[in-house]
């Protein structure tokens, strides 16, 4: 099921104070040991925007720009010259298939293209959690996700040019974004070398409900997932991942068991909530490697990390 119009375009807010349109991009290039996390959130009723722009290599930051309370922008990814915020421009060149992201300042330059491998799919719809699902009520009505090949260049202040040819995820969300509705959540988005991709997100609401966003990408399409079994192991700070041990069973009965170790981590705050983003190296039970996002969300005052 696809939404009635492209979520890359402007969607008028409803009366929810925290109505949100957002876009997210990541990638990792294992040959260059380099990757990024990019997000733009647009909150029309609060007349605010926010932006993450974090790049790393060898487990250390290359450039980070974090802006949480910027003025509202009426620009959108799929309209006109694209979405322009905090020095970055992201523009859809082919609807839901190709996005060009640029950044050009004295200390850091980016020229990167995200081109679809697996098509964008509404993971909330495919997860069939219903309208009372904790994610559908608090995080988004529509959450489109897809995998991409990412190519281009990153230029450092030293003049070094890093050529990029990696893989990553992108997502587009439309709907409420109320982090206070979730006590905790954890997420695994691996892209494996054998072509398998997984979307596995487990949320725990403040009212005690377990909710999932889940799907599996294989044989060129997304299919539903029937079960997610997730176990995280944290560093001493209880907020950053040391490793993961998960099992995902898809609707065709295939079991995808994997472990993961952290390659890079960064924390993004949302007032009474914080997200820790990790780029992970994933390993399937048969030894197949993959890379992708491991993410955790935590509510404050401290409500635990889901392993309590």
C-alpha positions as CSV (number, residue, x, y, z in Angstrom):
1,X,0.0,0.0,0.0
2,X,1.3,3.4,-1.0
3,X,0.2,6.8,0.5
4,X,-2.2,8.9,-1.6
5,X,0.6,11.3,-2.5
6,X,4.4,11.4,-2.2
7,X,5.6,12.0,1.3
8,X,8.6,13.8,-0.3
9,X,6.1,16.7,-0.8
10,X,4.4,19.0,1.7
11,X,1.7,17.4,3.8
12,X,-0.5,19.9,5.7
13,X,-0.4,19.4,9.5
14,X,-3.3,18.1,11.5
15,X,-4.1,19.6,14.9
16,X,-1.4,17.5,16.7
17,X,1.1,19.9,18.3
18,X,4.0,17.7,17.3
19,X,3.0,17.0,13.8
20,X,6.2,16.1,11.9
21,X,7.6,15.6,8.4
22,X,11.1,14.1,8.4
23,X,13.7,12.6,6.2
24,X,16.6,10.4,7.3
25,X,19.7,9.1,5.5
26,X,22.7,7.0,6.5
27,X,25.4,5.0,4.8
28,X,28.6,3.1,5.5
29,X,31.4,2.3,3.1
30,X,33.5,-0.5,4.6
31,X,36.4,0.1,2.2
32,X,36.8,3.7,3.4
33,X,35.5,2.9,6.9
34,X,33.4,6.0,6.5
35,X,29.7,6.7,7.0
36,X,27.1,9.2,8.2
37,X,23.8,9.9,9.9
38,X,21.6,12.7,8.4
39,X,18.1,13.8,9.6
40,X,15.8,16.7,9.1
41,X,12.6,17.1,11.2
42,X,10.0,19.7,10.3
43,X,7.4,20.5,13.0
44,X,4.8,22.8,11.4
45,X,2.6,23.5,14.4
46,X,5.6,24.3,16.6
47,X,7.1,26.4,13.7
48,X,10.4,24.6,14.3
49,X,12.9,22.5,12.3
50,X,15.8,20.3,13.4
51,X,18.8,18.8,11.7
52,X,21.5,16.2,12.3
53,X,24.6,16.1,10.0
54,X,27.2,13.7,11.4
55,X,30.0,12.0,9.4
56,X,32.7,9.7,10.7
57,X,35.7,7.6,9.8
58,X,37.5,4.9,11.7
59,X,35.2,5.2,14.6
60,X,35.9,8.9,15.1
61,X,33.9,12.0,13.9
62,X,34.9,13.8,10.7
63,X,32.3,16.6,11.0
64,X,29.2,17.0,13.2
65,X,26.5,19.7,13.0
66,X,23.5,19.4,15.3
67,X,20.7,22.0,15.3
68,X,17.6,21.2,17.4
69,X,15.5,24.4,17.4
70,X,15.9,26.0,14.0
71,X,13.1,28.2,12.5
72,X,10.4,26.4,10.5
73,X,11.2,25.7,6.9
74,X,8.5,25.3,4.2
75,X,11.0,23.5,1.8
76,X,10.5,19.9,1.1
77,X,12.7,17.1,-0.5
78,X,10.6,16.7,-3.6
79,X,9.7,20.3,-4.4
80,X,11.6,22.9,-6.3
81,X,15.2,23.2,-5.3
82,X,14.7,20.7,-2.5
83,X,15.2,20.9,1.3
84,X,17.8,23.4,2.4
85,X,18.7,23.6,6.1
86,X,21.9,24.5,8.1
87,X,24.1,24.5,5.0
88,X,22.8,21.2,3.6
89,X,20.7,20.7,0.5
90,X,18.8,17.5,-0.2
91,X,16.9,17.2,-3.4
92,X,14.9,14.4,-4.9
93,X,15.9,13.7,-8.5
94,X,13.6,10.8,-9.1
95,X,10.6,10.5,-6.7
96,X,11.3,7.9,-4.0
97,X,14.3,6.6,-5.9
98,X,17.2,9.1,-6.1
99,X,18.3,11.9,-3.7
100,X,21.3,14.2,-4.1
101,X,22.7,15.7,-0.9
102,X,25.3,18.5,-0.9
103,X,27.1,20.5,1.7
104,X,29.9,23.0,0.9
105,X,31.6,25.0,3.6
106,X,35.2,25.8,4.4
107,X,35.9,22.9,6.7
108,X,33.8,20.1,5.0
109,X,32.2,19.3,1.7
110,X,29.8,16.6,0.6
111,X,28.5,15.5,-2.8
112,X,26.6,12.2,-2.4
113,X,23.8,10.4,-4.2
114,X,21.4,7.9,-2.6
115,X,20.0,5.6,-5.3
116,X,17.3,2.9,-4.5
117,X,18.2,-0.7,-4.2
118,X,15.0,-1.8,-2.6
119,X,11.9,0.4,-3.1
120,X,10.5,2.7,-0.4
121,X,7.9,0.8,1.6
122,X,5.6,2.0,4.4
123,X,6.9,-0.2,7.2
124,X,4.2,0.8,9.7
125,X,1.6,-0.4,7.2
126,X,3.4,-3.6,6.4
127,X,3.8,-4.2,10.2
128,X,0.0,-4.2,10.6
129,X,0.0,-2.9,14.1
130,X,-3.3,-1.0,13.7
131,X,-4.1,2.6,14.5
132,X,-3.7,2.1,18.2
133,X,-0.1,0.8,17.8
134,X,2.3,2.9,19.9
135,X,4.5,3.8,16.9
136,X,1.5,4.8,14.7
137,X,0.0,6.9,17.6
138,X,3.3,8.6,18.7
139,X,6.0,8.4,16.0
140,X,4.4,8.5,12.5
141,X,1.3,7.6,10.5
142,X,3.5,6.8,7.5
143,X,7.1,5.6,7.7
144,X,8.6,4.8,4.3
145,X,12.0,3.0,4.3
146,X,14.3,1.7,1.6
147,X,17.8,0.7,0.9
148,X,20.2,2.5,-1.3
149,X,23.6,2.5,-3.0
150,X,25.4,5.7,-1.9
151,X,28.2,7.2,-4.1
152,X,30.1,10.4,-4.4
153,X,32.8,12.3,-2.5
154,X,33.6,13.8,0.9
155,X,36.2,16.5,1.0
156,X,38.0,17.4,4.3
157,X,39.5,20.7,5.4
158,X,43.0,19.3,4.6
159,X,42.0,18.9,0.9
160,X,41.7,15.1,1.2
161,X,38.9,13.7,-1.0
162,X,37.3,10.5,0.2
163,X,35.6,8.6,-2.7
164,X,32.4,6.9,-1.4
165,X,30.7,3.7,-2.7
166,X,28.7,2.1,0.0
167,X,25.2,1.2,1.1
168,X,22.6,2.8,3.3
169,X,19.0,3.3,4.4
170,X,16.7,6.2,3.9
171,X,13.4,6.9,5.5
172,X,10.5,9.4,5.2
173,X,8.0,10.0,8.0
174,X,4.7,11.9,8.1
175,X,2.6,12.2,11.3
176,X,3.0,12.9,15.0
177,X,6.5,12.7,16.6
178,X,5.9,12.5,20.3
179,X,9.0,10.9,21.9
180,X,7.4,11.1,25.3
181,X,5.0,8.4,24.3
182,X,7.9,5.8,24.2
183,X,9.7,4.6,27.3
184,X,12.4,2.9,25.2
185,X,13.0,1.5,21.8
186,X,15.7,-0.3,19.9
187,X,16.3,-0.8,16.2
188,X,18.4,-2.9,13.8
189,X,18.6,-2.0,10.1
190,X,21.3,-4.2,8.5
191,X,22.1,-4.5,4.8
192,X,23.9,-7.8,4.3
193,X,26.3,-8.7,1.5
194,X,24.0,-11.5,0.3
195,X,21.3,-8.8,-0.5
196,X,19.1,-9.4,2.6
197,X,18.0,-6.2,4.4
198,X,16.0,-6.1,7.7
199,X,13.9,-3.5,9.4
200,X,13.4,-4.5,13.0
201,X,12.3,-2.0,15.6
202,X,10.9,-2.8,19.0
203,X,9.2,0.0,21.0
204,X,8.0,0.0,24.6
205,X,5.4,2.6,25.3
206,X,5.0,4.5,28.6
207,X,1.7,2.5,29.1
208,X,3.5,-0.8,28.9
209,X,2.6,-1.7,25.3
210,X,5.1,-3.5,23.0
211,X,5.0,-2.3,19.4
212,X,7.0,-3.2,16.3
213,X,8.0,-1.8,13.0
214,X,9.3,-4.8,11.0
215,X,9.9,-6.1,7.5
216,X,12.4,-8.0,5.5
217,X,13.9,-7.2,2.2
218,X,14.8,-10.1,0.0
219,X,14.5,-11.1,-3.7
220,X,14.0,-7.5,-4.7
221,X,10.9,-6.8,-2.5
222,X,9.8,-6.2,1.1
223,X,7.8,-8.8,3.0
224,X,6.3,-8.9,6.4
225,X,8.0,-10.1,9.5
226,X,6.3,-12.4,12.0
227,X,8.6,-12.3,15.0
228,X,11.5,-10.2,16.4
229,X,13.6,-11.5,19.2
230,X,16.0,-8.8,20.4
231,X,18.8,-8.7,23.0
232,X,21.1,-5.8,23.4
233,X,24.3,-5.6,25.5
234,X,25.3,-2.1,26.6
235,X,28.4,-0.4,27.7
236,X,28.8,0.8,31.3
237,X,26.9,4.0,30.5
238,X,23.8,1.8,29.8
239,X,23.0,3.9,26.7
240,X,25.5,2.9,24.0
241,X,25.6,-0.5,22.4
242,X,28.5,-3.0,22.9
243,X,26.8,-5.7,20.8
244,X,23.5,-7.1,19.7
245,X,22.1,-10.7,19.4
246,X,18.8,-10.7,17.5
247,X,16.6,-13.2,15.6
248,X,14.1,-12.1,12.9
249,X,11.6,-14.5,11.4
250,X,9.9,-13.4,8.2
251,X,6.5,-14.4,7.0
252,X,7.9,-17.1,4.7
253,X,9.3,-18.8,7.8
254,X,13.0,-17.9,7.2
255,X,14.9,-17.2,10.4
256,X,17.6,-14.5,10.2
257,X,19.8,-14.7,13.2
258,X,22.6,-12.2,13.6
259,X,25.0,-10.5,16.0
260,X,26.4,-7.0,15.7
261,X,29.3,-4.9,17.0
262,X,29.5,-1.2,17.2
263,X,31.8,0.7,14.8
264,X,30.7,4.3,15.7
265,X,28.2,5.9,18.1
266,X,26.8,9.4,18.5
267,X,24.0,10.8,20.8
268,X,21.2,13.0,19.6
269,X,19.0,14.8,22.3
270,X,15.3,15.6,22.1
271,X,14.8,17.4,25.4
272,X,13.3,14.6,27.6
273,X,14.4,11.9,25.2
274,X,17.8,10.9,23.6
275,X,18.7,8.7,20.7
276,X,22.0,6.9,20.4
277,X,22.9,6.2,16.8
278,X,25.4,3.4,16.1
279,X,26.9,2.2,12.9
280,X,27.2,-1.6,13.3
281,X,28.9,-4.4,11.7
282,X,26.4,-7.3,11.5
283,X,27.1,-11.0,11.1
284,X,24.5,-13.6,10.1
285,X,24.7,-17.1,11.6
286,X,26.4,-18.4,8.4
287,X,29.1,-15.7,8.6
288,X,27.7,-13.3,6.0
289,X,28.7,-9.7,6.9
290,X,26.6,-6.6,6.6
291,X,26.5,-3.0,7.9
292,X,23.8,-0.6,9.0
293,X,22.1,1.2,11.8
294,X,21.7,0.2,15.4
295,X,19.6,2.7,17.3
296,X,18.3,3.1,20.8
297,X,16.0,5.6,22.4
298,X,15.8,6.5,26.1
299,X,13.3,8.6,28.1
300,X,14.3,10.9,31.0
301,X,14.1,10.9,33.9
302,X,15.8,7.6,33.3
303,X,13.3,4.9,32.4
304,X,15.7,2.1,31.6
305,X,17.1,0.6,28.4
306,X,14.7,-2.3,27.9
307,X,17.0,-4.9,29.4
308,X,16.1,-4.1,33.0
